[in-house]
Amino acid sequence: MRKLTQVVLFTAAMLATPAFAEMRIAVLNYQMALLESGAAKKYAVDAEKKFGPQLSKLKTLESSAKSIQDRLVKGGDKMQQAERERLELEFKQKARDFQFQSKELNEAKAISDRDMLKQLKPKLDKAVEEVIKKGGYDLVLERGAVVDVKPQFDITRQVIERMNQLR
């Protein structure tokens, strides 16, 4: 709310000055520019290949645990004590394995995502800087801070295109 108030007050102050009429303003969706870039899309495909087998293994483990749980719920009271205890133990082990492997996968994916961001951020910053300089913008606002904007004032696509051109 405070940020919105600041933007409204800033805008009101800017509208009151004659220089505002000549001011070039643009809006940028920084996150979209990053995620829609060719490099980010390539990373998503590579990450799917890299982490896909682990995810499949997790899904198999989850369905196996669910199957055991269903057997226990549906027929647990009709089973012999030893069989029920064996299934309960097996279920608990699969649940622990699932939690452990899920945590490992999430951590590995988070590390990979941070590395990707670390590599792409300088490229994105350079693309933003070049688009701002080329367009002669005096003020660029983050899209999240703006209620509505006409498409001609949104430079996100230009930044994505420029980022894709950078090597």
N, C-alpha and C positions, 0 to 999 in steps of 0.2 A: 504494500500500500504506500509506503514511504517513497519507493522508487517511482511509482506512478505520480504521486504528488509532485516530486521533483521534476519529472518530465513535463507535467502540465504547467508548473510555474516557469520552467525554463522556456517552454514554447510560448507562453503568454508574454514573457519578457522579450523574446525574440520578435514576436509579432509587433510589439510596440516600437521597435526601432526601424528606421528607414533602410538600414543596411540589410535587413532581412529579405527584402524584395530581390536583392541580387545574390543572396546566399544559395548555394547549391547543396541540397540535402538528399541523402540516400538512406535506404534501409538495407540491412544485411542479415540474413539468417545464417549465422556463423556455423551452427551445428549442421544444418542442411548442406551448406557448402562443403563441409568436411565429409559427411557421410555419402553424398551424391557424387563425389569425385571418382574418377576412374581408379585411382590407387586404392581408395577405400572399398570399392566394389570388388576389385581384384583380391584384396585382403579377405573379404567376406567369403569368397569362393575358396581361397587357400585355407582359411580357418575351418571351413566345412570339411575339406579333405583331411586336414590335420586332426581335427577333433571328432570327426564323424564316427570312426571306429569305436572310440571310447564312449560316445553317446549311444551308439547301438548296443554296446555291451551293458550300459546302464539300463537301457530300456528292457533288455532281455532279463536282467537281474530283477528289475521292478516287476515285470509280468510274472516271473517265477515266484517271487515273494507273494504277489497278489493271489496267485493260484493256490499256494499253500494256505494262505489266510482264508480263502473261500472254502477250501476243504475243511478247515478247522471250524469255521462258522456253521457250515451246512451239516457236517456229519461228526463234529467233534464229540458230541455227547454219546454217539453210538459206537465210537472207536474204543479199542482197548486202551487202557491207561498208558502202556508203554508206547504204543503207536502215536497217541496224542502228544505225549511228552517229546517224542522224537521230532514230530512235525513242528511243535512249538519251538524247540531248540533250533531246528533248521530255519524256521521263519525268522527268529531273532538274529541268527547269523547272517542271513541274506539282507535283513534290514540294516545291520551294522555295516556290512560290505557296501551296500548301496549308499549309505550316508558317507562313508569314508571315500569311496570312489567319486561320488558326486562333489564332495568338497575339493578333492584333488583336481577334478576337471574344471570346476569353477575358478580355482586359484590359477591353474595353468592358462585358462582363457583370459582371465583378468590381466595376467602378466603380459600375455601376447597382445592384448588390446592396448595396454599402456605403452608397449614398445612401438606399436603401430602409430599411436597418437604422437609419441615423441618424434617419430620420423616425419609424419605428415604436417605437424604444426608449423614448422619453419616454412615449408612450402606453401601452406595456406596463408600464413602471414604475409609472405612475399606477394602472393597473388592478390590479396586484399589491398596491399599497399600500392601495387601497380595499377589496379582498377581505380582506386581512389585518385591516384595521381593523374591517370589518363582522363578520367571524367571530371577532374577539377572540383571535386566535392569539398565543401567546407565543413560539413557535418555528416557523420554516418552513425545511424542509430541501430542498435541490435533489434531485430524483428520482434523479440519478446516484449520490448518496452513500448511498442507501438500498437495501438488499437486497430487501425486500418491504414492501408497504404495503397495507392494506385500502383499498378504493375510497373509503370515507367520509372518509378522511384526505387524499385527493388533491384539491387545489383547482385543478388545471389547467383543467378545464372551466369552472369559475366565472370564472377569470381571462380565458379566451377569450371567454366571453359578455360580461363586463364591458368588455373591450377593444373588442368589436364594437359595444357601445352608445356608446362614446366617439366624439365627432366632432372 
